[in-house]
Amino acid sequence: MKPSESLKIDAFSMRIADIKGIELDRLHAHSLSVGWPHRAEDWQFLRESGHGFVALDEIGRVLGSAMWFEHGPDFATVGMVITSPRLQTLGAAQWLMKRVFDKIPRRDLRLNATRAARRLYLSLDFQPEKTVYQCQGIARVPTTESPAEASGDIRTLDASDIPAAIALDAAGFGVRRTALIEKLFAHSTGYGLFDGKKLTAFALCRPFGRGHVVGPVVAESDADAVAVVRPHIADHSGYFLRVDTHMDSGGFAAFLSHAGMPVFDTVLTMSLGKRLADFSNGGSASPKTYALASQTLG
Ligand SMILES: CC(C)(COP(=O)(O)OP(=O)(O)OC[C@H]1O[C@@H](n2cnc3c(N)ncnc32)[C@H](O)[C@@H]1OP(=O)(O)O)[C@@H](O)C(=O)NCCC(=O)NCCS
């Protein structure tokens, strides 16, 4: 059965609309209503990278949103699921998610759930996977040296490095994200670790929310991940920086806290369909995602 185009909750009568036609300042006000740091430019980036719905009331106010980001025919991430505080716990997010399911049937889905949203996703059969540590603060270059030094040369990335970064990201993330990585490159500064001509680790950094976010970071070891993130810390020393990582311990997690970015909050990666392990190519020396592109994008 097709999900309905409209929903009546209490005094609100809502209709669904494509997120593409909505003014950015209205989307910005919507995420501010739940205390999220996204700027209008961040919404713009997300809109260009994916698809989404909004729920509008009779006078066109945005009361709900949900987005998805497709990577190939079988996989998508879901994010920006927000319902306005005056509408919460009344079924609006369920309704929006069912609209998303209707648009992308038979895909494996991954998302990062806030505490407020866990129950919603559990009721939609998403399975809990791993904690994401949202590390943020005023960046400072740690005085302590990392325990192991990475071997290779660090240099800034340019457009010629995009194919190698796409391949490395795919090995870590489990799915090839060609369009997204290309788009991230256009908005980011990047550092890569090279073994001769071969890219073995990289970290991108772009403006986001209250400052900048470092991600994705892909590397084979903590030392390599630290080596590609360290120059971003130096570039943003004294300014707000954020990293979202699955790493709960070890050299990389310790480095972030020494670099002025302690854990601020956590969210939970959840999957519907294939689990994270099903996407892993195994092997401790294989590339791993040390930092997400963002909580929304995964
Ligand atoms: C998380 C959020 C989107 C949920 O939206 P919502 O419109 O309140 O969700 P729904 O009313 O559709 O509720 C969905 C399920 O969660 C349950 N639920 C929601 N809020 C609840 C609460 N405070 N206490 C108990 N159950 C709750 C509902 O009963 C329903 O469960 P069911 O399917 O078993 O009946 C909303 O709270 C929000 O926007 N929060 C801030 C932003 C955010 O954290 N977004 C999530 C990003 S991952």
The ligand as a Tripos MOL2 file, in Angstrom:
@<TRIPOS>MOLECULE
LIG
   48    50     1     0     0
SMALL
NO_CHARGES

@<TRIPOS>ATOM
      1 C1         13.9290   11.6140   16.5720 C.3       1 LIG1
      2 C2         12.7290   12.2910   15.9720 C.3       1 LIG1
      3 C3         12.9310   12.4910   14.4800 C.3       1 LIG1
      4 C4         11.5110   11.3840   16.2140 C.3       1 LIG1
      5 O1         10.4120   12.0020   15.5960 O.3       1 LIG1
      6 P1          8.9020   11.7740   16.0680 P.3       1 LIG1
      7 O2          8.0520   12.4760   15.0810 O.co2     1 LIG1
      8 O3          8.8000   12.1460   17.4930 O.co2     1 LIG1
      9 O4          8.7790   10.1940   15.9370 O.3       1 LIG1
     10 P2          7.4300    9.3890   15.8810 P.3       1 LIG1
     11 O5          6.3630   10.1550   16.6070 O.co2     1 LIG1
     12 O6          7.1450    8.9990   14.4830 O.co2     1 LIG1
     13 O7          7.8050    8.1440   16.7680 O.3       1 LIG1
     14 C5          8.3750    6.9790   16.2500 C.3       1 LIG1
     15 C6          8.4750    5.9230   17.3420 C.3       1 LIG1
     16 O8          9.1980    6.3620   18.4610 O.3       1 LIG1
     17 C7          8.3560    6.4120   19.6380 C.3       1 LIG1
     18 N1          8.6940    7.6080   20.3550 N.ar      1 LIG1
     19 C8          9.0250    8.7800   19.8380 C.ar      1 LIG1
     20 N2          9.3330    9.6370   20.8180 N.ar      1 LIG1
     21 C9          9.1800    8.9880   21.9810 C.ar      1 LIG1
     22 C10         9.3340    9.3470   23.3540 C.ar      1 LIG1
     23 N3          9.7260   10.5650   23.7270 N.pl3     1 LIG1
     24 N4          9.1020    8.4250   24.2900 N.ar      1 LIG1
     25 C11         8.7170    7.1810   23.9130 C.ar      1 LIG1
     26 N5          8.5460    6.7990   22.6540 N.ar      1 LIG1
     27 C12         8.7740    7.6780   21.6920 C.ar      1 LIG1
     28 C13         6.9800    6.4200   19.1010 C.3       1 LIG1
     29 O9          6.0630    5.8770   20.0120 O.3       1 LIG1
     30 C14         7.1410    5.5350   17.8850 C.3       1 LIG1
     31 O10         7.2930    4.1890   18.3180 O.3       1 LIG1
     32 P3          6.3630    3.0440   17.7510 P.3       1 LIG1
     33 O11         6.6280    2.9840   16.2760 O.co2     1 LIG1
     34 O12         6.8040    1.8400   18.4810 O.co2     1 LIG1
     35 O13         4.9750    3.5140   18.0670 O.co2     1 LIG1
     36 C15        12.4610   13.6550   16.6660 C.3       1 LIG1
     37 O14        12.3870   13.4500   18.0440 O.3       1 LIG1
     38 C16        13.5080   14.7100   16.3730 C.2       1 LIG1
     39 O15        13.4450   15.3950   15.3620 O.2       1 LIG1
     40 N6         14.4890   14.8440   17.2770 N.am      1 LIG1
     41 C17        15.5780   15.8170   17.1200 C.3       1 LIG1
     42 C18        16.4270   15.5140   15.9150 C.3       1 LIG1
     43 C19        16.9240   14.0940   15.8880 C.2       1 LIG1
     44 O16        17.4930   13.6250   16.8720 O.2       1 LIG1
     45 N7         16.7380   13.4160   14.7520 N.am      1 LIG1
     46 C20        17.1370   12.0590   14.5720 C.3       1 LIG1
     47 C21        18.2860   11.9770   13.6520 C.3       1 LIG1
     48 S1         18.8890   10.3320   13.5530 S.3       1 LIG1
@<TRIPOS>BOND
     1     1     2 1
     2     2     3 1
     3     2     4 1
     4     2    36 1
     5     4     5 1
     6     5     6 1
     7     6     7 2
     8     6     8 1
     9     6     9 1
    10     9    10 1
    11    10    11 2
    12    10    12 1
    13    10    13 1
    14    13    14 1
    15    14    15 1
    16    15    16 1
    17    15    30 1
    18    16    17 1
    19    17    18 1
    20    17    28 1
    21    18    19 ar
    22    18    27 ar
    23    19    20 ar
    24    20    21 ar
    25    21    22 ar
    26    21    27 ar
    27    22    23 1
    28    22    24 ar
    29    24    25 ar
    30    25    26 ar
    31    26    27 ar
    32    28    29 1
    33    28    30 1
    34    30    31 1
    35    31    32 1
    36    32    33 2
    37    32    34 1
    38    32    35 1
    39    36    37 1
    40    36    38 1
    41    38    39 2
    42    38    40 1
    43    40    41 1
    44    41    42 1
    45    42    43 1
    46    43    44 2
    47    43    45 1
    48    45    46 1
    49    46    47 1
    50    47    48 1
@<TRIPOS>SUBSTRUCTURE
     1 LIG1         1 GROUP 0 **** ****
